[in-house]
Structure formats: structure tokens, C-alpha cells
Amino acid sequence: MGISQNLVTRPPITTTTTGGSEMLIGNINNNVMKLVDSMSRLEGKVDQVKSDLKVASLDIQLHQAVLADTIEIMKESIQKFIPQSLTYNKTDRASLIPMAQQLFNRFSYAAINLREGFEANRKISRSSTYTSSNNIEQPVILTSLLSNLQNVK
């Protein structure tokens, strides 16, 4: 099949002598050290996967928060701003400028919070140590993002 297989052979069992026992113990010790090294590398890879999953989870929560606020801003613009801009006469439309500016500011804050949230998520993933827990904690940045978005309204 073209696949080479390394066969593991065990040393022949012979009568144990002091030199033979030491060599056998040395071989066992080497194999254990290789196993420990392999386990260490595996743990490192598992930690990296945990880190990647944590960042992805934080990003999803961030997206959800910003998306919910963006939908609210769009809903308000459709309900309040667009109908008035179509029905008001030319001089009355000038009164809509502050409302348009407020909607624009809310979109701007959402974009800024999204960028800052992504940066904070990356900092959290680089600096945190992981415990064996199935719960992913809600980061401080997400909490502050939600309160900032609520305050802008």
C-alpha cells in the first residue's frame, strides 16, 4: 500500500544483570520522558484551541450586542426620521437635522465599540490563563459596551 510502518520491538527478555537492568530502566526512562514531552505539546495545543474558542465566543457576544443596537437604530430611523423627512415641507426638514445627527452618532458609537471590543477580546485571550471550566465569563468590555450603547439612546 505504500505506507511504511515502524514496528516496535521489545527487547528480548534475558536474565537480569546489573548492567542489563540499568539499560532497561534507562530505556523506560527515555520512553517516559518522550511521553511527558508529547503530553506537554498536546496540552499546549489544547490551550491554544481553548484560547481560540474563548475569543470566538467573545466575538459572537460582541456581534450580538452591536447588532441588537444597530437594529434598534435602524428601526427608529425608519419609524421616526424617514416618514417625517418625506412629509415635512422644506423648512420643517431642517428640524430633523439633530435627529439625523443623533442617529449617526449612535451608529458611530456602535462601530467604535465594536472595534474596541475586538481589540479587548484579543488582549483578554493573550493575557488570560485558563482554568478547567465549561463556563465562559462575560468580559468587562462587553458589559461596558452594552451600557454605553444604552446611554447613547
LOLUMRO-127468 format. One line per field, with one value per residue: x negated, z negated, y negated of N, C-alpha, C in turn; residue number from 0. Coordinates in nm, 3 decimals. Atoms other than C-alpha are relative to their C-alpha. Layout:
LOLUMRO-127468
nu <- X,...
nw <- Z,...
nv <- Y,...
cau <- X,...
caw <- Z,...
cav <- Y,...
cu <- X,...
cw <- Z,...
cv <- Y,...
nr <- NUM,...
//
This chain:
LOLUMRO-127468
nu <- -0.081,0.085,0.010,0.097,-0.036,0.110,-0.039,0.061,0.041,0.042,0.128,-0.018,0.008,0.116,0.024,0.034,0.127,-0.001,0.013,-0.122,-0.109,0.021,-0.032,-0.145,-0.056,0.033,-0.093,-0.132,0.006,-0.003,-0.137,-0.087,0.032,-0.061,-0.144,-0.025,0.019,-0.114,-0.117,0.017,-0.036,-0.143,-0.065,0.015,-0.095,-0.134,-0.012,-0.018,-0.138,-0.084,0.016,-0.070,-0.144,-0.040,-0.005,-0.116,-0.119,-0.007,-0.035,-0.142,-0.077,0.018,-0.083,-0.141,-0.032,0.003,-0.107,-0.128,-0.011,-0.011,-0.138,-0.083,0.025,-0.066,-0.144,-0.038,0.013,-0.112,-0.126,-0.007,0.070,-0.034,-0.133,-0.002,0.078,-0.079,-0.125,0.024,0.037,0.144,0.049,-0.014,0.101,0.120,-0.014,0.036,0.146,0.048,-0.036,0.090,0.132,-0.006,0.005,0.137,0.088,-0.023,0.070,0.144,0.035,-0.007,0.120,0.116,-0.007,0.030,0.146,0.063,-0.032,0.088,0.134,-0.003,-0.009,0.132,0.083,-0.046,0.045,0.145,0.046,-0.069,0.036,-0.123,-0.031,-0.089,-0.137,-0.083,-0.067,0.080,-0.040,-0.031,0.108,-0.034,-0.021,-0.135,-0.090,0.010,-0.054,-0.146,-0.044,0.027,-0.100,-0.125,0.011,-0.004,-0.140
nw <- 0.000,-0.004,0.133,0.079,0.141,0.090,0.095,0.130,0.052,0.139,0.018,0.044,0.144,0.033,0.143,0.035,0.065,0.044,-0.119,-0.079,0.070,-0.015,-0.138,-0.012,0.071,-0.084,-0.113,0.054,0.035,-0.126,-0.054,0.086,-0.028,-0.130,0.023,0.072,-0.098,-0.092,0.074,0.016,-0.128,-0.016,0.089,-0.063,-0.111,0.059,0.053,-0.113,-0.046,0.099,-0.021,-0.124,0.025,0.088,-0.082,-0.089,0.082,0.033,-0.123,-0.028,0.094,-0.044,-0.119,0.038,0.067,-0.097,-0.097,0.063,0.005,-0.138,-0.043,0.067,-0.066,-0.131,0.024,0.034,-0.117,-0.090,0.062,0.037,-0.085,-0.142,-0.031,0.020,-0.105,-0.123,0.012,0.038,-0.109,-0.006,0.119,0.116,-0.006,0.072,0.140,0.008,0.001,0.126,0.008,-0.091,0.064,0.111,-0.057,-0.050,0.116,0.056,-0.089,0.020,0.128,-0.017,-0.075,0.089,0.103,-0.063,-0.017,0.133,0.053,-0.064,0.057,0.138,-0.004,-0.032,0.119,0.099,-0.039,0.015,0.137,0.101,0.021,-0.008,0.098,-0.062,0.027,-0.119,-0.013,-0.054,0.072,-0.081,0.026,0.045,-0.116,-0.051,0.094,-0.019,-0.133,0.010,0.073,-0.086,-0.107,0.061,0.036,-0.119,-0.042
nv <- 0.119,0.117,0.061,-0.075,-0.008,-0.029,-0.101,0.016,-0.129,0.011,-0.069,-0.139,-0.022,-0.083,0.001,0.137,0.030,0.138,0.085,-0.015,0.067,0.144,0.036,-0.011,0.116,0.117,0.000,0.035,0.142,0.076,-0.007,0.082,0.141,0.031,0.009,0.126,0.108,-0.006,0.048,0.145,0.063,-0.018,0.097,0.131,0.009,0.009,0.137,0.089,-0.020,0.067,0.144,0.034,-0.011,0.109,0.121,-0.011,0.021,0.142,0.072,-0.026,0.081,0.138,0.017,0.001,0.126,0.110,-0.024,0.035,0.146,0.049,-0.025,0.101,0.130,-0.004,0.001,0.138,0.087,-0.030,0.042,0.141,0.095,-0.009,0.054,0.145,0.065,-0.004,0.075,0.139,0.089,0.025,0.072,-0.087,-0.106,0.044,-0.043,-0.141,-0.013,-0.058,-0.141,-0.070,0.000,-0.095,-0.135,-0.018,-0.017,-0.134,-0.093,0.020,-0.062,-0.146,-0.041,0.017,-0.104,-0.128,-0.004,-0.009,-0.132,-0.098,0.018,-0.048,-0.146,-0.054,0.020,-0.097,-0.135,-0.010,0.017,-0.082,-0.139,-0.076,-0.103,-0.097,0.041,-0.001,0.129,0.108,0.119,0.117,0.093,0.135,0.086,-0.021,0.066,0.145,0.028,0.001,0.119,0.116,0.003,0.041,0.141,0.084,0.013
cau <- 0.000,-0.297,-0.267,-0.568,-0.511,-0.764,-0.742,-0.804,-1.005,-1.062,-1.399,-1.446,-1.392,-1.715,-1.843,-1.879,-2.216,-2.304,-2.410,-2.105,-1.869,-2.021,-1.990,-1.629,-1.549,-1.726,-1.513,-1.195,-1.302,-1.367,-1.026,-0.856,-1.040,-0.927,-0.570,-0.588,-0.721,-0.447,-0.182,-0.324,-0.296,0.056,0.155,0.016,0.228,0.538,0.472,0.446,0.779,0.935,0.797,0.931,1.274,1.284,1.203,1.466,1.723,1.640,1.660,2.002,2.131,1.990,2.154,2.486,2.473,2.377,2.621,2.909,2.832,2.789,3.128,3.284,3.119,3.245,3.593,3.604,3.480,3.748,4.024,3.932,3.691,3.780,4.158,4.103,3.841,4.086,4.387,4.232,4.202,3.859,3.829,3.953,3.695,3.421,3.562,3.475,3.101,3.048,3.235,3.024,2.709,2.819,2.879,2.542,2.370,2.530,2.404,2.059,2.054,2.158,1.871,1.619,1.739,1.716,1.353,1.260,1.436,1.238,0.913,1.010,1.104,0.760,0.594,0.806,0.710,0.339,0.326,0.564,0.480,0.730,0.891,1.083,1.428,1.711,1.846,1.717,1.717,1.874,1.591,1.590,1.570,1.900,2.072,1.940,2.031,2.391,2.415,2.253,2.496,2.789,2.662,2.635,3.007
caw <- 0.000,-0.008,-0.380,-0.582,-0.935,-1.211,-1.411,-1.779,-1.910,-2.271,-2.394,-2.446,-2.798,-2.933,-3.271,-3.450,-3.535,-3.695,-3.361,-3.182,-3.446,-3.427,-3.049,-3.070,-3.329,-3.108,-2.809,-3.018,-3.149,-2.794,-2.680,-2.978,-2.905,-2.541,-2.659,-2.902,-2.624,-2.389,-2.655,-2.714,-2.346,-2.338,-2.639,-2.460,-2.156,-2.372,-2.546,-2.206,-2.098,-2.425,-2.363,-2.008,-2.125,-2.400,-2.153,-1.911,-2.190,-2.299,-1.938,-1.897,-2.212,-2.088,-1.749,-1.912,-2.130,-1.846,-1.605,-1.851,-1.896,-1.521,-1.457,-1.714,-1.549,-1.207,-1.345,-1.497,-1.177,-0.975,-1.225,-1.314,-1.072,-0.724,-0.739,-0.877,-0.616,-0.342,-0.481,-0.617,-0.396,-0.311,-0.609,-0.860,-0.739,-0.896,-1.236,-1.153,-1.139,-1.514,-1.491,-1.193,-1.382,-1.685,-1.470,-1.302,-1.641,-1.763,-1.454,-1.509,-1.875,-1.776,-1.524,-1.777,-2.045,-1.801,-1.715,-2.081,-2.174,-1.919,-2.049,-2.408,-2.319,-2.170,-2.481,-2.704,-2.503,-2.517,-2.885,-3.049,-3.199,-3.163,-3.428,-3.353,-3.337,-3.095,-3.159,-2.953,-3.155,-3.014,-2.971,-3.125,-2.778,-2.673,-2.986,-2.932,-2.561,-2.645,-2.898,-2.653,-2.379,-2.618,-2.731,-2.373,-2.314
cav <- 0.000,-0.233,-0.308,-0.215,-0.105,-0.122,0.193,0.156,0.440,0.506,0.602,0.972,1.089,1.217,1.296,0.968,0.843,0.517,0.363,0.503,0.372,0.027,0.026,0.142,-0.126,-0.382,-0.281,-0.301,-0.640,-0.767,-0.646,-0.810,-1.137,-1.123,-1.062,-1.356,-1.580,-1.466,-1.531,-1.879,-1.964,-1.824,-2.038,-2.343,-2.269,-2.216,-2.550,-2.720,-2.569,-2.689,-3.037,-3.042,-2.925,-3.187,-3.466,-3.336,-3.326,-3.680,-3.799,-3.637,-3.807,-4.137,-4.093,-4.017,-4.329,-4.562,-4.401,-4.438,-4.808,-4.861,-4.705,-4.940,-5.243,-5.135,-5.073,-5.422,-5.582,-5.404,-5.485,-5.843,-6.000,-5.875,-5.942,-6.291,-6.370,-6.272,-6.456,-6.774,-7.076,-7.213,-7.450,-7.191,-6.938,-7.147,-7.048,-6.685,-6.756,-6.697,-6.367,-6.263,-6.361,-6.158,-5.850,-5.899,-5.933,-5.610,-5.425,-5.576,-5.468,-5.117,-5.098,-5.232,-4.991,-4.702,-4.786,-4.839,-4.517,-4.317,-4.466,-4.392,-4.033,-3.978,-4.125,-3.901,-3.593,-3.676,-3.760,-3.518,-3.187,-2.912,-2.704,-2.394,-2.544,-2.498,-2.846,-3.134,-3.451,-3.764,-4.013,-4.358,-4.516,-4.357,-4.482,-4.834,-4.816,-4.732,-5.014,-5.262,-5.165,-5.210,-5.552,-5.682,-5.627
cu <- -0.085,-0.016,-0.098,0.040,-0.125,0.048,-0.074,-0.035,-0.042,-0.130,0.021,-0.019,-0.116,-0.014,-0.054,-0.134,0.005,-0.009,0.125,0.118,-0.011,0.035,0.151,0.068,-0.027,0.093,0.140,0.004,0.005,0.140,0.097,-0.026,0.059,0.151,0.036,-0.013,0.117,0.127,-0.006,0.039,0.150,0.078,-0.009,0.099,0.143,0.023,0.023,0.142,0.097,-0.003,0.078,0.151,0.050,0.012,0.121,0.129,0.018,0.040,0.148,0.087,-0.007,0.085,0.148,0.040,0.006,0.111,0.136,0.017,0.017,0.141,0.094,-0.017,0.071,0.151,0.048,-0.010,0.114,0.131,0.010,-0.056,0.050,0.141,0.007,-0.075,0.077,0.124,-0.019,-0.028,-0.148,-0.053,0.008,-0.105,-0.127,0.007,-0.038,-0.151,-0.051,0.032,-0.092,-0.140,-0.004,-0.008,-0.140,-0.097,0.015,-0.065,-0.151,-0.046,0.001,-0.124,-0.125,-0.001,-0.031,-0.151,-0.071,0.026,-0.088,-0.141,-0.007,0.008,-0.136,-0.094,0.037,-0.056,-0.150,-0.043,0.063,-0.061,0.129,0.010,0.094,0.142,0.077,0.068,-0.097,0.050,0.030,-0.104,0.052,0.033,0.141,0.101,-0.003,0.053,0.152,0.048,-0.025,0.106,0.135,-0.001,0.011,0.144,0.059
cw <- 0.000,-0.135,-0.080,-0.146,-0.080,-0.102,-0.130,-0.051,-0.144,-0.014,-0.050,-0.151,-0.026,-0.151,-0.037,-0.071,-0.040,0.119,0.086,-0.063,0.015,0.141,0.022,-0.068,0.079,0.119,-0.044,-0.033,0.125,0.060,-0.082,0.028,0.134,-0.015,-0.071,0.096,0.097,-0.067,-0.019,0.128,0.025,-0.088,0.057,0.114,-0.052,-0.056,0.113,0.054,-0.097,0.019,0.124,-0.020,-0.089,0.078,0.092,-0.077,-0.036,0.122,0.034,-0.093,0.039,0.123,-0.035,-0.064,0.100,0.102,-0.058,-0.005,0.140,0.052,-0.063,0.066,0.135,-0.015,-0.031,0.121,0.098,-0.058,-0.016,0.106,0.145,0.029,-0.014,0.111,0.132,-0.007,-0.036,0.123,-0.016,-0.126,-0.125,-0.002,-0.074,-0.147,-0.019,-0.007,-0.135,-0.015,0.089,-0.061,-0.116,0.051,0.052,-0.115,-0.060,0.087,-0.020,-0.131,0.011,0.073,-0.087,-0.105,0.057,0.018,-0.135,-0.063,0.060,-0.057,-0.142,-0.005,0.028,-0.120,-0.108,0.034,-0.018,-0.145,-0.101,-0.010,-0.012,-0.114,0.067,-0.042,0.129,0.024,0.055,-0.064,0.097,-0.031,-0.042,0.119,0.055,-0.090,0.020,0.137,-0.007,-0.072,0.083,0.108,-0.056,-0.034,0.120,0.043,-0.071
cv <- -0.125,-0.069,0.084,-0.004,0.032,0.101,-0.025,0.139,-0.019,0.077,0.142,0.011,0.096,0.002,-0.136,-0.004,-0.145,-0.094,0.005,-0.070,-0.151,-0.045,0.006,-0.118,-0.127,-0.011,-0.040,-0.149,-0.088,-0.001,-0.084,-0.148,-0.043,-0.016,-0.130,-0.118,-0.007,-0.053,-0.151,-0.073,0.009,-0.099,-0.141,-0.021,-0.012,-0.140,-0.100,0.010,-0.067,-0.151,-0.046,0.005,-0.114,-0.130,0.004,-0.022,-0.146,-0.083,0.018,-0.085,-0.148,-0.030,-0.010,-0.133,-0.115,0.017,-0.036,-0.151,-0.058,0.019,-0.103,-0.137,-0.004,-0.007,-0.143,-0.092,0.024,-0.052,-0.151,-0.093,0.000,-0.053,-0.152,-0.072,-0.002,-0.088,-0.146,-0.084,-0.036,-0.069,0.086,0.112,-0.038,0.043,0.148,0.021,0.052,0.149,0.083,0.010,0.100,0.144,0.031,0.026,0.140,0.107,-0.009,0.065,0.152,0.051,-0.010,0.109,0.138,0.015,0.018,0.136,0.108,-0.010,0.055,0.153,0.063,-0.015,0.102,0.138,0.015,0.001,0.094,0.138,0.076,0.100,0.098,-0.031,0.003,-0.133,-0.102,-0.128,-0.114,-0.106,-0.136,-0.088,0.017,-0.068,-0.151,-0.039,-0.011,-0.125,-0.127,-0.013,-0.045,-0.148,-0.092,-0.026,-0.120
nr <- 0,1,2,3,4,5,6,7,8,9,10,11,12,13,14,15,16,17,18,19,20,21,22,23,24,25,26,27,28,29,30,31,32,33,34,35,36,37,38,39,40,41,42,43,44,45,46,47,48,49,50,51,52,53,54,55,56,57,58,59,60,61,62,63,64,65,66,67,68,69,70,71,72,73,74,75,76,77,78,79,80,81,82,83,84,85,86,87,88,89,90,91,92,93,94,95,96,97,98,99,100,101,102,103,104,105,106,107,108,109,110,111,112,113,114,115,116,117,118,119,120,121,122,123,124,125,126,127,128,129,130,131,132,133,134,135,136,137,138,139,140,141,142,143,144,145,146,147,148,149,150,151,152
//
